[in-house]
Amino acid sequence: MKSKRNYILNIKKMIKSGVHEKNMGQFPQMRFPTLSDEHLSRYFRIVGEGFVVNSHLDLLKWMQGEMQYYLPHEIMLAIWGEGEENSLRHDLVSALPGVRTNYLQSEDLVALQQNLYGCWVGLGRVPFRLNLGECIFRPDKLASHCAFGRAIYGMQSLLIHGINDNRGGQDCLYIIFSSTASLDNSGLSAIESLLPYLDTALRRVAPLPSSAMTGFLANSEKDPGPKGSETESSEDHGLSKREDEILDWVKKGKSNAEIGCILGISPFTVKNHMRRIFKKLEVNNRIQAASKSAQGRPD
């Protein structure tokens, strides 16, 4: 208990020396008058897209889209209590291969939840950030049998905030894992502004049954290869289903490496698909491909 109190006090000192340089006692807010038209448009576009999230795949695409501009991350973990015994439940949202909700047991998250939730409550239920090395939780045990545990070793910083449920008494803790060395103050402002919309979207997504999850993972992570991907074609431009999917991520500004992580295929495979896309669309680069794809069928 003493070490935990010291831990919270250290975090408070970090916050006072960093986040509160100008406004002691207040976290930065996303004040609309100070935002440019471009930022306002992006912000409201993100919020609007959140209202149509109805599935885990919708949630993944939303989190990997423009949300990354304000909250750059590779893994989002939500942990909450459920039932009279307040047993832990969790949901993972990540494009990293194998980092999936059903591949992780809630029991493995008890130490992480207790430490970070205790800090969040101790700090007055305000968002805070940590470097992974400053976190009491260690992923050693998870790393031996879980892709999530192994993925954490590639992360450098955490952003933590929660939703206080005064009616149901089941607070939900949200943890953002990022490979970025240090998330700046804008991340604290962003998660404070966007978390209510994220929480609302997550509550609309029903947990996938085991059989459905198995099918979802198989479809999202398999690599059909150059030949297999040509069997089913989309109506526009004769693109295969996989090529159409890749092009959709290109429109969102993702690199070959990022698309590979999202779809569970290698960057080299993505590159080969892009070559075929260029050929079918009769274009020379990604911008032209995205533009021509949006125009519909070729003349």
C-alpha positions as CSV (number, residue, x, y, z in Angstrom):
1,M,0.0,0.0,0.0
2,K,2.8,2.4,0.8
3,S,4.5,1.8,-2.5
4,K,1.3,2.4,-4.3
5,R,0.7,5.7,-2.4
6,N,4.3,6.8,-3.4
7,Y,3.6,5.7,-6.9
8,I,0.5,8.0,-7.1
9,L,2.4,10.9,-5.5
10,N,5.2,10.5,-8.1
11,I,2.6,10.7,-10.9
12,K,1.1,13.8,-9.3
13,K,4.6,15.4,-9.2
14,M,5.1,14.5,-12.9
15,I,1.7,16.1,-13.8
16,K,2.5,19.3,-11.9
17,S,5.9,19.7,-13.5
18,G,4.7,18.9,-17.0
19,V,1.0,19.2,-17.8
20,H,0.3,22.0,-15.3
21,E,3.1,24.4,-16.3
22,K,0.6,27.2,-17.1
23,N,-2.7,26.0,-15.6
24,M,-2.1,24.3,-12.2
25,G,-5.2,22.3,-11.3
26,Q,-6.6,22.1,-14.8
27,F,-5.9,19.7,-17.7
28,P,-5.8,21.3,-21.1
29,Q,-9.2,21.4,-22.9
30,M,-10.0,21.2,-26.6
31,R,-11.4,24.7,-26.8
32,F,-13.2,25.2,-30.1
33,P,-12.4,29.0,-30.5
34,T,-8.6,28.1,-30.7
35,L,-9.0,25.4,-33.3
36,S,-8.5,26.0,-37.0
37,D,-11.3,25.2,-39.5
38,E,-9.4,22.2,-40.5
39,H,-9.1,20.9,-37.0
40,L,-12.8,21.6,-36.3
41,S,-13.8,19.7,-39.4
42,R,-11.7,16.7,-38.5
43,Y,-12.9,16.7,-34.9
44,F,-16.6,16.7,-35.9
45,R,-15.9,14.2,-38.6
46,I,-14.4,11.8,-36.1
47,V,-17.3,12.3,-33.7
48,G,-19.8,11.7,-36.5
49,E,-18.1,8.5,-37.6
50,G,-18.3,7.2,-34.0
51,F,-22.1,7.4,-34.1
52,V,-22.3,4.7,-36.9
53,V,-20.0,2.2,-35.1
54,N,-21.9,-1.0,-34.7
55,S,-19.3,-3.8,-34.8
56,H,-15.8,-4.6,-33.7
57,L,-14.6,-4.1,-37.3
58,D,-16.3,-0.6,-37.4
59,L,-14.6,0.2,-34.1
60,L,-11.2,-0.9,-35.4
61,K,-11.6,1.2,-38.6
62,W,-12.7,4.2,-36.6
63,M,-9.8,4.0,-34.2
64,Q,-7.3,3.4,-37.0
65,G,-8.6,6.3,-39.1
66,E,-8.5,10.0,-38.3
67,M,-8.6,9.3,-34.6
68,Q,-4.9,8.5,-34.9
69,Y,-4.3,12.2,-35.6
70,Y,-5.3,13.1,-32.0
71,L,-4.6,9.7,-30.3
72,P,-1.6,8.0,-32.1
73,H,-1.6,4.4,-30.8
74,E,-1.3,0.8,-31.6
75,I,-3.5,-0.8,-28.9
76,M,-6.6,0.4,-27.0
77,L,-7.6,-1.6,-24.0
78,A,-10.9,-1.1,-22.1
79,I,-11.4,-2.9,-18.7
80,W,-14.5,-2.8,-16.6
81,G,-16.3,-4.7,-13.9
82,E,-19.4,-6.8,-14.4
83,G,-22.0,-8.5,-12.3
84,E,-22.5,-8.5,-8.5
85,E,-19.0,-9.9,-8.0
86,N,-17.6,-7.1,-10.3
87,S,-15.6,-9.6,-12.2
88,L,-13.3,-8.0,-14.9
89,R,-14.2,-7.9,-18.5
90,H,-12.1,-6.4,-21.3
91,D,-12.1,-5.4,-24.9
92,L,-9.0,-5.0,-27.1
93,V,-8.9,-2.9,-30.3
94,S,-5.7,-3.2,-32.3
95,A,-4.5,-3.7,-35.8
96,L,-1.5,-5.7,-34.6
97,P,-1.6,-9.4,-35.6
98,G,-2.9,-11.6,-32.8
99,V,-3.7,-8.8,-30.4
100,R,-7.4,-9.7,-30.0
101,T,-9.9,-9.7,-27.2
102,N,-10.5,-13.5,-27.2
103,Y,-6.8,-14.2,-27.1
104,L,-6.4,-12.5,-23.7
105,Q,-7.9,-13.6,-20.3
106,S,-9.4,-10.9,-18.1
107,E,-7.7,-12.6,-15.1
108,D,-4.3,-11.7,-16.6
109,L,-5.2,-8.0,-16.4
110,V,-6.0,-7.8,-12.7
111,A,-2.6,-6.3,-11.7
112,L,-2.7,-3.8,-14.5
113,Q,-6.3,-2.8,-13.8
114,Q,-5.8,-2.4,-10.0
115,N,-2.7,-0.3,-10.4
116,L,-3.8,2.1,-13.1
117,Y,-7.4,2.3,-11.8
118,G,-6.1,3.1,-8.3
119,C,-3.9,5.9,-9.8
120,W,-6.7,7.3,-11.8
121,V,-9.0,7.5,-8.8
122,G,-6.2,8.8,-6.6
123,L,-5.5,11.6,-9.1
124,G,-9.1,12.7,-9.1
125,R,-10.3,10.7,-12.1
126,V,-8.4,12.9,-14.6
127,P,-6.4,11.6,-17.6
128,F,-2.7,11.0,-17.1
129,R,0.1,9.5,-19.1
130,L,3.0,7.2,-18.2
131,N,6.1,5.8,-19.9
132,L,6.0,2.0,-19.8
133,G,9.0,1.9,-17.6
134,E,7.2,4.0,-15.0
135,C,4.3,1.5,-14.8
136,I,4.2,-1.0,-11.9
137,F,2.6,-3.6,-14.2
138,R,5.1,-5.9,-16.0
139,P,4.1,-7.9,-19.1
140,D,6.6,-10.7,-18.5
141,K,4.0,-13.3,-17.6
142,L,1.7,-12.4,-20.5
143,A,4.5,-12.3,-23.1
144,S,5.1,-16.1,-22.8
145,H,1.6,-17.0,-24.0
146,C,-0.1,-14.0,-25.4
147,A,0.5,-11.7,-28.4
148,F,-0.8,-8.7,-26.3
149,G,2.0,-9.3,-23.8
150,R,4.6,-9.5,-26.5
151,A,3.2,-6.4,-28.2
152,I,3.5,-4.3,-25.1
153,Y,7.3,-4.6,-25.2
154,G,7.1,-2.5,-28.4
155,M,5.2,0.2,-26.7
156,Q,6.8,3.2,-25.0
157,S,4.0,5.2,-23.5
158,L,0.5,4.9,-22.0
159,L,-2.4,7.3,-21.9
160,I,-5.0,6.5,-19.2
161,H,-8.5,7.8,-18.5
162,G,-11.8,6.3,-17.5
163,I,-15.6,6.8,-17.5
164,N,-17.1,7.1,-14.0
165,D,-20.4,5.2,-13.8
166,N,-22.3,6.6,-10.9
167,R,-25.5,4.7,-11.8
168,G,-24.2,1.2,-12.3
169,G,-21.1,1.5,-10.2
170,Q,-19.0,-0.1,-12.9
171,D,-16.3,2.4,-14.0
172,C,-14.6,1.6,-17.3
173,L,-10.8,2.2,-17.6
174,Y,-9.4,3.0,-21.0
175,I,-5.7,2.5,-21.7
176,I,-4.0,3.7,-24.9
177,F,-0.7,2.0,-25.7
178,S,1.6,3.9,-28.1
179,S,5.0,3.2,-29.6
180,T,5.6,7.0,-29.5
181,A,8.3,7.8,-27.0
182,S,6.3,10.5,-25.2
183,L,2.7,11.5,-25.8
184,D,2.4,15.3,-25.4
185,N,-0.2,17.4,-23.6
186,S,-2.5,17.4,-26.6
187,G,-3.1,13.7,-26.1
188,L,-4.5,14.4,-22.6
189,S,-6.8,17.0,-24.0
190,A,-7.9,14.7,-26.9
191,I,-8.7,11.7,-24.7
192,E,-10.7,13.9,-22.3
193,S,-12.8,15.3,-25.2
194,L,-13.1,12.1,-27.3
195,L,-13.5,9.4,-24.6
196,P,-17.3,9.9,-24.0
197,Y,-17.8,9.2,-27.8
198,L,-15.5,6.2,-27.7
199,D,-17.3,4.9,-24.6
200,T,-20.7,5.3,-26.3
201,A,-19.4,3.5,-29.4
202,L,-18.0,0.6,-27.4
203,R,-21.2,0.1,-25.5
204,R,-23.1,-0.3,-28.8
205,V,-20.8,-3.2,-29.9
206,A,-22.0,-6.5,-28.6
207,P,-19.3,-9.1,-27.6
208,L,-18.7,-11.5,-30.4
209,P,-19.6,-15.2,-29.8
210,S,-16.6,-17.5,-29.9
211,S,-17.6,-18.9,-33.3
212,A,-18.1,-15.5,-34.8
213,M,-14.8,-14.2,-33.4
214,T,-13.0,-17.2,-34.9
215,G,-14.5,-16.4,-38.3
216,F,-13.7,-12.7,-37.9
217,L,-10.1,-13.4,-37.0
218,A,-9.7,-15.8,-39.9
219,N,-11.0,-13.2,-42.4
220,S,-9.0,-10.3,-40.9
221,E,-5.6,-12.1,-40.5
222,K,-5.3,-14.6,-43.3
223,D,-3.0,-13.8,-46.3
224,P,-4.7,-15.2,-49.4
225,G,-1.7,-14.4,-51.6
226,P,-1.6,-13.0,-55.1
227,K,-3.7,-15.8,-56.7
228,G,-6.3,-16.4,-54.0
229,S,-7.1,-12.7,-53.7
230,E,-8.1,-12.5,-57.3
231,T,-11.0,-15.0,-57.0
232,E,-13.6,-12.5,-55.8
233,S,-13.7,-9.1,-57.5
234,S,-15.4,-5.9,-56.5
235,E,-17.6,-4.3,-59.1
236,D,-15.4,-1.2,-59.5
237,H,-12.4,-1.4,-61.8
238,G,-12.2,-5.2,-61.5
239,L,-10.4,-5.0,-58.2
240,S,-10.3,-8.1,-56.0
241,K,-11.9,-8.0,-52.6
242,R,-8.5,-7.8,-51.0
243,E,-7.3,-5.0,-53.3
244,D,-10.5,-3.0,-52.7
245,E,-9.8,-3.4,-48.9
246,I,-6.2,-2.3,-49.3
247,L,-7.2,0.7,-51.4
248,D,-9.7,1.7,-48.7
249,W,-6.8,1.9,-46.2
250,V,-4.7,3.8,-48.7
251,K,-7.4,6.5,-48.8
252,K,-7.1,6.8,-45.1
253,G,-3.4,7.6,-45.5
254,K,-1.9,4.3,-44.3
255,S,1.5,3.1,-45.4
256,N,2.2,-0.4,-46.7
257,A,3.6,-1.5,-43.3
258,E,0.5,-0.1,-41.5
259,I,-1.9,-1.8,-43.9
260,G,0.0,-5.0,-43.5
261,C,-0.4,-4.8,-39.7
262,I,-4.1,-4.1,-40.0
263,L,-4.8,-6.9,-42.4
264,G,-2.3,-9.4,-41.0
265,I,-0.3,-9.7,-44.1
266,S,3.3,-8.7,-45.0
267,P,4.2,-5.3,-46.4
268,F,5.7,-7.1,-49.4
269,T,2.3,-8.6,-50.1
270,V,0.7,-5.2,-49.8
271,K,3.2,-3.8,-52.3
272,N,2.4,-6.6,-54.8
273,H,-1.3,-5.8,-54.4
274,M,-0.6,-2.1,-55.0
275,R,1.2,-2.9,-58.2
276,R,-1.9,-4.7,-59.5
277,I,-4.1,-1.9,-58.3
278,F,-2.0,0.6,-60.3
279,K,-2.2,-1.5,-63.4
280,K,-6.0,-2.1,-63.2
281,L,-6.7,1.6,-62.5
282,E,-4.1,2.7,-65.1
283,V,-2.4,5.1,-62.6
284,N,1.1,5.6,-61.4
285,N,0.8,6.4,-57.7
286,R,-1.3,6.1,-54.6
287,I,-2.9,9.5,-54.8
288,Q,-4.1,8.8,-58.3
289,A,-5.4,5.4,-57.3
290,A,-7.4,6.8,-54.4
291,S,-8.8,9.6,-56.6
292,K,-9.8,7.3,-59.5
293,S,-11.3,4.7,-57.2
294,A,-13.6,7.4,-55.8
295,Q,-14.8,8.3,-59.3
296,G,-16.5,5.0,-59.9
297,R,-16.1,2.8,-62.9
298,P,-13.6,3.8,-65.6
299,D,-14.9,5.1,-68.9
